[in-house]
């Protein structure tokens, strides 16, 4: 398998804890020496990245803001430079990005920026406390790296559950030798939204951490447990929601979100809004074009707990890329996109007004944008195009394009990655061990530079998990697509392969923000 990097989960701040992670190696217990995030091996590989010499300098200010989501919905949240999604960054492959983060968040809130999917040097990955110390309130930090792989990416914090606020934006790396022919581009960012409406992401996480055993089930039919269809409750038999309920009701926990595509339980969180490019369905974002023009849609799921089924009414979509890498083209009616995933599609526009719908899979809600190429009345906010129930593409059915498929070589090391935990205690973990923010390299998944690595994701839970590996791109099976984030269905196994070609300490985690924050993450570390 090959190596590029991809998405981050959200990490608990603990700013000061980062210093220890930046030491050259770990010497505690029996843990072997590890490559330092800023070590000589990292510098050596960075120097080999093909660069253009061009530099793009920007400043990103993380600060509180009042957002207009449309339809008279105004919310207080945190953003980059006052807008959500943040302003798009667009580079050409090989360009150097110099991005200064200015942390103007309230109180003593620390933060960082993770460049989701970009193959970059380890100490610029933005993951406190593993690769850097979290950026303190009132302080600045400059990220500098070569973005040498074209594709559709995005960036967001990797501290706590900050991703579930408004701190995210697209990052597009253009291919100077672009093989696709099209007339225009439209970047489409999907998000599930709670902040400033029914509560904050921190309040959501605090309730979820109570687990099903801490919720008020009411003791009657229809009270909630069967509404959750018991999916994701893994360890339900260990105890029952009785005296521990303490009269708490479910303010944020979603009961009854089910999906056959996702193998059962579709999600944990009740979201009052689902956004497309920062707008609610009642007042949608509108793309204006001309009939007959071919448009490339770059679709990004920046959500924290929601997979989306995406379709454009009256059109078929030709999938060309996923997570930045080309696939053998597939024409479909709709696609399923989990948190952290990206898909590029081509579509030839018809004449009229068409709904781009992002149905919140299993949650009976949706986001909406419009494509207008001619006259006509806009469809209602609740429109459901028939394409949503047509041919639906999932990543497991795609195939890597010939020029990016990994060479067939012997696997050097195989690691079993058991996804464990459940809703009863909200004790999500990898191999039964929740990630320890105070000791991030305590139980690393060890690999060596130059190895072909196999990861066997074994989902022992009754919920789906979008598993994201930083710093690398893996291949699904022998012929599947190259990705950095892939859905692992409940009670299923998914084998992926990558090449150990980017030394450092890289996060592997569930891209459900709340599962990751609860502990479903680990470090894939190179031996020094």
VOGU-3710 file (C-alpha; in Angstrom, 3 decimals, decimal comma):
1> xxxxxxxxxx> 0,000/0,000/0,000  1,053/3,466/-0,499  1,258/6,368/1,807  -0,354/9,719/1,768  -1,985/11,336/4,701  -5,521/12,020/5,537  -8,041/13,175/7,944  -7,838/13,777/11,639  -10,108/13,124/14,422  -10,619/15,568/17,148
11> xxxxxxxxxx> -8,395/15,488/20,141  -8,744/16,693/23,669  -6,702/19,872/23,933  -4,323/19,381/26,852  -1,985/21,927/25,297  0,963/21,473/27,616  0,986/17,732/27,082  2,386/18,207/23,599  5,920/18,908/24,695  6,623/15,341/25,702
21> xxxxxxxxxx> 5,401/14,032/22,369  7,984/16,092/20,555  10,890/14,320/22,211  13,109/12,336/19,877  11,757/8,998/21,041  9,836/7,188/23,699  11,870/5,370/26,298  9,191/4,460/28,835  8,565/0,791/29,521  9,257/-1,521/26,621
31> xxxxxxxxxx> 8,244/0,948/23,902  11,012/1,083/21,274  12,556/4,318/20,039  10,204/6,107/17,624  10,827/8,559/14,818  10,365/12,078/16,149  7,776/14,253/14,335  10,580/16,709/13,560  13,434/14,236/13,270  16,031/13,819/10,553
41> xxxxxxxxxx> 14,039/11,046/8,816  11,065/13,394/8,466  13,272/16,179/7,081  14,910/13,791/4,607  11,566/12,699/3,139  10,248/16,270/3,029  13,247/17,369/0,942  12,365/14,714/-1,642  8,880/16,124/-2,272  8,686/17,694/-5,715
51> xxxxxxxxxx> 8,238/21,425/-5,203  7,525/24,321/-7,555  9,252/26,918/-5,393  6,041/28,953/-5,223  4,850/29,968/-1,752  1,334/30,837/-0,645  1,219/32,842/2,574  -2,043/33,193/4,471  -3,246/33,966/7,987  -6,120/32,006/9,511
61> xxxxxxxxxx> -7,736/33,592/12,559  -9,757/31,233/14,745  -12,242/33,360/16,692  -15,879/33,577/17,829  -18,337/34,765/15,176  -22,023/35,265/14,545  -23,052/33,287/11,464  -26,065/33,679/9,208  -27,100/30,177/8,071  -29,969/31,590/6,001
71> xxxxxxxxxx> -33,681/31,737/6,717  -33,166/34,088/9,682  -31,116/31,417/11,480  -28,213/33,155/13,221  -25,833/31,286/15,484  -22,831/32,018/17,681  -19,950/29,703/16,868  -16,197/29,640/16,150  -14,870/30,130/12,640  -11,796/30,892/10,583
81> xxxxxxxxxx> -11,993/34,583/9,647  -15,705/34,953/10,297  -17,206/32,500/7,809  -18,204/28,827/7,527  -17,014/27,077/5,508  -13,845/29,140/5,740  -12,321/30,695/2,655  -11,079/28,068/0,222  -7,329/27,600/-0,157  -6,286/26,627/-3,683
91> xxxxxxxxxx> -2,760/25,581/-4,662  -1,020/23,843/-7,525  0,677/20,517/-6,784  4,177/21,170/-5,487  3,411/24,597/-4,045  4,430/25,427/-0,477  1,716/26,565/1,911  2,698/28,898/4,737  -0,374/29,275/6,948  -0,163/31,251/10,161
101> xxxxxxxxxx> -2,816/30,231/12,683  -3,830/33,033/15,050  -5,752/31,627/18,018  -8,267/34,223/19,172  -10,664/31,726/20,754  -12,166/32,647/24,144  -10,752/31,891/27,577  -7,861/29,473/27,613  -9,068/27,477/24,594  -6,228/25,812/22,703
111> xxxxxxxxxx> -6,498/24,749/19,075  -4,579/23,518/15,993  -5,060/22,913/12,273  -4,997/19,446/10,728  -4,601/19,351/6,948  -6,920/16,442/6,245  -5,611/14,150/3,520  -2,475/16,120/2,649  0,777/14,150/2,507  3,044/16,409/4,517
121> xxxxxxxxxx> 5,839/16,372/7,067  4,798/14,921/10,419  5,384/17,991/12,586  2,979/20,035/10,418  0,094/17,541/10,787  -1,542/19,572/13,547  -2,326/16,842/16,089  -1,715/17,815/19,728  -0,197/16,298/21,746  1,306/13,795/19,294
131> xxxxxxxxxx> 2,945/16,070/16,700  2,863/19,503/18,287  1,883/21,394/21,414  -1,609/22,846/21,037  -1,610/26,545/20,146  -2,511/28,573/23,231  -5,177/31,282/23,225  -3,629/34,537/22,036  -0,705/32,745/20,377  0,248/32,072/16,745
141> xxxxxxxxxx> 1,746/29,054/14,965  2,886/28,813/11,347  2,336/25,634/9,346  4,717/25,243/6,409  4,720/22,284/4,019  4,832/21,227/0,370  1,486/19,968/-0,968  2,705/17,637/-3,691  -0,376/15,457/-4,292  -3,300/16,930/-6,252
151> xxxxxxxxxx> -6,767/16,365/-4,885  -9,741/17,534/-2,849  -8,898/18,080/0,822  -9,991/20,221/3,750  -8,647/21,490/7,060  -9,990/21,630/10,606  -8,835/21,589/14,239  -7,653/18,436/15,949  -8,449/19,481/19,515  -11,485/18,251/21,428
161> xxxxxxxxxx> -14,705/18,353/19,408  -13,898/21,692/17,774  -14,593/20,285/14,308  -18,310/20,289/15,202  -18,221/24,071/15,336  -17,516/26,169/12,238  -13,747/25,705/12,066  -13,245/24,069/8,664  -12,582/25,010/5,032  -11,745/23,385/1,672
171> xxxxxxxxxx> -8,177/22,910/0,477  -7,889/22,201/-3,242  -4,583/21,100/-4,797  -4,834/21,403/-8,557  -3,090/19,072/-10,992  -0,969/21,094/-13,467  -1,444/18,177/-15,879  -5,161/17,756/-15,202  -6,413/14,836/-17,333  -10,130/15,568/-16,855
181> xxxxxxxxxx> -11,982/17,857/-19,260  -14,692/20,073/-17,740  -15,971/23,644/-17,922  -16,294/24,672/-14,295  -15,910/23,556/-10,670  -18,234/23,697/-7,683  -16,900/22,850/-4,228  -19,684/21,372/-2,066  -19,093/21,154/1,696  -21,561/19,161/3,813
191> xxxxxxxxxx> -21,991/19,570/7,559  -24,263/18,565/10,437  -24,924/21,586/12,652  -25,740/21,933/16,348  -23,546/24,788/17,665  -25,466/27,798/18,911  -28,841/26,199/18,185  -29,655/23,522/20,762  -26,296/23,560/22,514  -22,553/23,310/21,934
201> xxxxxxxxxx> -20,467/20,323/20,790  -18,927/20,169/24,269  -22,404/19,813/25,765  -23,214/17,122/23,204  -20,092/15,184/24,149  -20,783/15,544/27,868  -24,210/13,958/27,391  -22,956/11,193/25,118  -20,259/10,320/27,643  -23,019/9,394/30,084
211> xxxxxxxxxx> -23,778/6,482/27,748  -27,135/4,804/27,416  -26,826/3,796/31,055  -26,845/7,443/32,058  -29,903/8,437/30,047  -33,499/8,510/31,269  -35,140/5,664/29,355  -38,449/6,187/31,098  -38,993/2,478/31,662  -41,783/2,289/29,093
221> xxxxxxxxxx> -42,050/1,132/25,512  -41,166/3,907/23,119  -38,871/5,397/25,729  -35,745/5,391/23,625  -33,691/2,206/23,822  -35,705/0,337/21,253  -35,876/3,529/19,199  -32,092/3,280/18,994  -32,835/-0,275/17,841  -30,158/-1,260/20,372
231> xxxxxxxxxx> -27,560/-0,732/17,630  -24,212/0,504/18,901  -24,974/-0,599/22,445  -22,286/-3,279/22,289  -21,881/-3,949/25,998  -25,550/-3,478/26,924  -25,644/-6,695/28,939  -23,062/-5,455/31,436  -25,595/-3,305/33,243  -28,955/-1,735/32,675
241> xxxxxxxxxx> -30,128/1,877/32,712  -31,689/2,010/36,162  -30,390/3,915/39,149  -27,673/5,493/37,010  -30,283/7,345/34,962  -30,614/10,049/37,613  -33,582/11,409/35,705  -31,501/12,635/32,787  -33,323/12,995/29,483  -31,819/12,760/26,019
251> xxxxxxxxxx> -31,179/16,295/24,822  -28,743/15,460/22,039  -28,662/11,665/21,645  -30,449/10,447/18,514  -32,758/7,484/19,046  -33,774/5,439/16,016  -31,249/6,504/13,366  -30,983/3,346/11,259  -29,658/2,617/7,765  -29,231/-0,569/5,796
261> xxxxxxxxxx> -26,361/1,044/3,873  -24,536/1,611/7,173  -25,388/-1,800/8,604  -27,734/-0,614/11,351  -27,280/2,370/13,645  -26,628/5,467/11,532  -25,496/7,931/14,189  -25,578/9,216/17,752  -26,424/12,912/17,567  -29,615/14,886/16,885
271> xxxxxxxxxx> -28,726/17,812/14,622  -31,233/20,643/14,133  -29,688/21,561/10,752  -27,799/19,964/7,889  -25,855/22,444/5,793  -24,566/22,611/2,244  -21,926/25,323/1,928  -23,038/26,833/5,207  -26,732/27,216/4,290  -29,909/25,552/5,533
281> xxxxxxxxxx> -32,397/24,015/3,059  -34,913/26,842/3,499  -32,391/29,348/2,092  -29,938/27,270/0,042  -26,674/27,969/-1,701  -27,204/28,302/-5,475  -24,785/27,343/-8,241  -25,559/29,230/-11,472  -24,455/27,691/-14,757  -25,484/27,019/-18,332
291> xxxxxxxxxx> -27,181/23,969/-19,855  -24,800/21,502/-21,459  -21,766/22,591/-19,451  -19,751/19,901/-17,696  -19,054/20,693/-14,048  -16,694/19,041/-11,584  -18,209/18,801/-8,125  -15,733/18,412/-5,278  -17,846/17,044/-2,408  -16,488/17,159/1,161
301> xxxxxxxxxx> -18,196/15,732/4,251  -17,014/17,991/7,080  -19,672/16,623/9,443  -19,037/14,991/12,791  -21,690/12,264/13,127  -23,565/12,035/9,808  -23,075/10,139/6,558  -24,808/11,722/3,578  -26,475/10,187/0,541  -25,892/12,741/-2,224
311> xxxxxxxxxx> -27,780/13,116/-5,511  -28,505/15,826/-8,059  -32,117/15,687/-9,217  -32,520/14,952/-12,935  -28,866/14,000/-13,397  -26,460/11,099/-13,118  -23,047/11,551/-11,537  -19,750/10,198/-12,882  -17,403/9,467/-9,982  -13,794/10,259/-10,897
321> xxxxxxxxxx> -11,935/10,506/-7,549  -12,285/9,667/-3,908  -10,100/11,190/-1,173  -8,005/12,896/-3,841  -7,104/9,784/-5,850  -8,529/8,798/-9,258  -10,777/5,769/-9,672  -12,100/3,935/-12,688  -15,038/6,120/-13,677  -18,445/4,982/-12,494
331> xxxxxxxxxx> -21,793/6,523/-13,437  -24,263/6,471/-10,564  -27,456/8,083/-9,323  -26,177/8,815/-5,813  -23,181/8,272/-3,563  -22,684/7,640/0,149  -20,074/9,828/1,849  -18,946/9,357/5,442  -17,334/11,949/7,688  -13,893/12,921/6,405
341> xxxxxxxxxx> -14,420/11,400/2,939  -14,320/13,374/-0,304  -15,640/12,520/-3,762  -15,113/14,242/-7,105  -17,830/13,786/-9,721  -18,535/15,096/-13,202  -22,028/16,085/-14,318  -23,378/17,598/-17,538  -26,016/20,122/-16,577  -29,561/20,108/-17,879
351> xxxxxxxxxx> -31,833/23,124/-18,402  -33,790/24,335/-15,390  -33,523/24,367/-11,591  -32,312/21,199/-9,895  -31,910/20,154/-6,244  -28,580/18,902/-4,960  -29,711/16,917/-1,921  -27,506/15,564/0,859  -29,824/13,209/2,736  -28,639/12,611/6,310
361> xxxxxxxxxx> -28,421/8,832/6,111  -30,834/7,223/8,571  -31,780/10,513/10,243  -34,840/11,599/8,202  -33,338/15,016/7,460  -31,315/16,592/4,681  -29,180/19,427/3,379  -29,988/21,175/0,112  -28,362/23,347/-2,527  -29,653/24,338/-5,953
371> xxxxxxxxxx> -28,263/24,237/-9,485  -29,870/26,869/-11,713  -29,221/26,886/-15,463  -32,512/28,356/-16,652  -35,938/29,563/-15,631  -38,186/27,692/-13,267  -39,396/27,566/-9,696  -37,043/26,337/-7,007  -38,083/23,016/-5,440  -39,201/22,870/-1,817
381> xxxxxxxxxx> -36,716/22,417/1,025  -38,025/18,881/1,540  -37,668/17,749/-2,088  -36,471/14,162/-2,479  -35,260/13,395/-6,002  -35,770/9,835/-7,221  -32,021/9,505/-7,785  -31,543/9,101/-4,016  -33,162/5,677/-4,349  -31,390/4,676/-7,560
391> xxxxxxxxxx> -27,921/3,204/-8,007  -26,015/4,244/-4,881  -22,224/3,980/-4,935  -20,116/3,120/-1,909  -16,318/3,051/-1,846  -16,158/-0,737/-1,591  -17,519/-0,986/-5,132  -14,976/1,372/-6,697  -11,645/0,409/-8,255  -8,408/2,388/-8,251
401> xxxxxxxxxx> -7,312/3,902/-11,552  -4,476/1,903/-13,109  -1,831/4,586/-12,592  -2,392/4,855/-8,807  -2,970/1,211/-7,951  -0,347/-0,132/-5,575  2,218/-2,477/-6,985  1,719/-6,081/-5,972  4,412/-6,885/-3,410  4,749/-9,047/-0,328
411> xxxxxxxxxx> 3,180/-7,677/2,850  5,856/-7,104/5,492  3,672/-6,564/8,536  -0,012/-7,025/9,381  -1,740/-5,267/12,265  -5,168/-6,181/13,577  -7,153/-3,031/14,386  -10,139/-4,048/16,484  -12,800/-1,376/16,826  -14,373/-1,842/20,253
421> xxxxxxxxxx> -16,882/-0,263/22,615  -20,532/0,639/22,557  -23,254/3,114/23,405  -23,996/1,708/26,846  -20,853/3,190/28,397  -19,740/5,252/25,368  -16,347/3,578/25,686  -15,122/3,631/22,077  -11,557/2,361/21,647  -9,057/0,582/19,393
431> xxxxxxxxxx> -8,027/-2,909/20,486  -9,926/-2,316/23,727  -7,681/0,584/24,805  -8,993/4,154/24,698  -6,398/6,645/23,526  -4,475/8,274/26,376  -3,984/11,963/25,609  -1,450/12,279/28,425  0,665/9,453/26,983  -0,019/9,378/23,225
441> xxxxxxxxxx> 2,751/6,929/22,278  2,043/4,462/25,109  0,797/1,640/22,843  1,841/2,508/19,275  1,071/0,464/16,195  4,650/-0,076/15,064  5,851/-0,035/11,459  9,160/0,612/9,704  10,094/2,766/6,758  9,956/0,851/3,477
451> xxxxxxxxxx> 7,476/-1,755/4,681  4,273/-2,763/2,917  1,751/-2,596/5,743  -1,601/-4,321/6,049  -4,241/-3,127/8,495  -7,155/-5,441/9,218  -9,983/-3,330/10,603  -12,274/-5,635/12,568  -15,408/-3,884/13,730  -16,514/-5,626/16,919
461> xxxxxxxxxx> -19,153/-2,960/17,568  -22,699/-2,597/16,288  -22,037/0,816/14,742  -20,197/1,923/11,602  -16,915/3,824/11,839  -15,170/5,970/9,173  -11,517/5,126/9,868  -8,990/7,800/8,911  -5,210/7,397/8,694  -3,023/10,489/8,716
471> xxxxxxxxxx> 0,090/10,852/6,585  -0,742/8,028/4,181  -3,193/6,798/1,579  -4,203/3,157/1,826  -5,764/0,890/-0,758  -8,922/-1,077/-0,059  -8,009/-4,684/-0,772  -6,054/-5,644/-3,883  -7,951/-3,543/-6,432  -10,049/-1,066/-4,467
481> xxxxxxxxxx> -9,718/2,722/-4,370  -6,886/4,650/-2,735  -8,291/6,439/0,301  -7,412/7,898/3,665  -10,876/7,506/5,207  -13,022/4,403/4,772  -16,273/3,155/6,263  -15,982/-0,032/8,319  -19,425/-1,572/8,760  -20,567/-3,171/12,030
491> xxxxxxxxxx> -19,429/-6,750/12,623  -17,386/-6,609/9,382  -13,702/-6,740/8,451  -11,928/-4,380/6,052  -8,322/-4,979/4,959  -6,276/-2,053/3,629  -2,656/-1,716/2,487  -0,164/1,129/2,410  3,565/1,719/2,003  5,626/3,029/4,908
501> xxxxxxxxxx> 7,005/6,027/3,043  6,292/8,970/5,362  8,147/8,612/8,688  6,679/9,995/11,877  3,898/9,391/14,376  0,528/9,365/12,647  -2,967/9,339/14,059  -5,355/6,523/13,148  -8,892/7,175/14,332  -12,612/7,101/13,795
511> xxxxxxxxxx> -13,717/10,290/12,075  -16,911/10,391/14,055  -15,761/13,342/16,176  -17,383/11,975/19,318  -16,161/8,384/18,906  -12,623/9,654/18,344  -12,737/11,997/21,316  -14,045/9,187/23,512  -10,942/7,129/22,662  -11,269/5,393/19,276
521> xxxxxxxx> -7,833/6,453/18,077  -4,253/5,224/18,127  -0,812/6,203/16,857  0,805/4,465/13,872  4,471/5,050/14,668  7,683/4,411/12,724  10,557/2,790/14,573  13,598/5,044/14,746
//
